Amino acid sequence: MAKQDSGRRSGSITIRGVAQRPTEDQRFLQRREQPAFLDTDTWRALRILGEFVEGFDALAGIGPAVSIFGSARARRSDRDYRLARRVASRLVREGFGIITGGGPGIMEAANRGAQEAGGLSIGCNIELPFEQELNDYVDLGMQFRYFFVRKTMFVKYAAAFCIFPGGFGTLDELFESLTLIQTGKIEHFPVILFGREYWSGLFEWIRHHPLTEGKVQAEDLGLFLLTDDVDEACATIVERHRAHQAELAAREEKAGGR
């Protein structure tokens, strides 16, 4: 596949398929020196605010979407890569956009499945010590400096999470989502774990230690679905999303009748 054009940039936002050309104002205002104030905490706070603003502005109108996580090291020949591509394609046909971390591996697979199915393919990339570029299948891309800002975008605009086998980053995203649901910070939405063999040992440990020792409750184990079945996963997401939409409509109707 030919490498896509770099796209149009607006701050940290990349929109592909649009020619990029600097304006005269950009040329005029560009400075080569780095002022000292860029290293202050005050300026960092403003950059954090700016990342939130740009992310909210870019994603506010995307409609229902599903965030898909997994290893950046998955190869295109791997079963998990093929499965993530299928899941994304199927969810697009159900009316969802796809949000990923925008990098390689499972992220690429999900963006690829979304783009091939004609859906919205979003990538929230992160600045790392080693360069990680947006994969070729991202249509709307964002570049973040801060993990916590990036993770807010994954949660705020998702109707569900699909989590494939991965490393520390994937585990971080998994447990953050479960914690937010458990503590009521976000409404309960589906957390789908693909790969029974991969995840079963972890959750057996949770049953045998945190649950047995009273550190989590039995109902907390119902916060996620462990499966290898694309149909089961997609049906769960669609059913919950429709139920949530019905709940919202009922609330609005009730509020309107007051």
Secondary structure, DSSP 8 states (H G I E B T S, - for coil): -------EEETTEEETTS-----HHHHHH--SS--GGGGSHHHHHHHHHHHHHHHHHHHTT--SEEEEE--TT--TTSHHHHHHHHHHHHHHHTT-EEEE-SSSTHHHHHHHHHHHTT--EEEEEE--SS-----TT-SEEEEES-HHHHHHHHHHT-SEEEE-S--HHHHHHHHHHHHHHHTTSS----EEEE-HHHHHHHHHHHIIIIITTTSS-GGGGGG-EEES-HHHHHHHHHHHHHHHHHHHHHHHHHHHT-
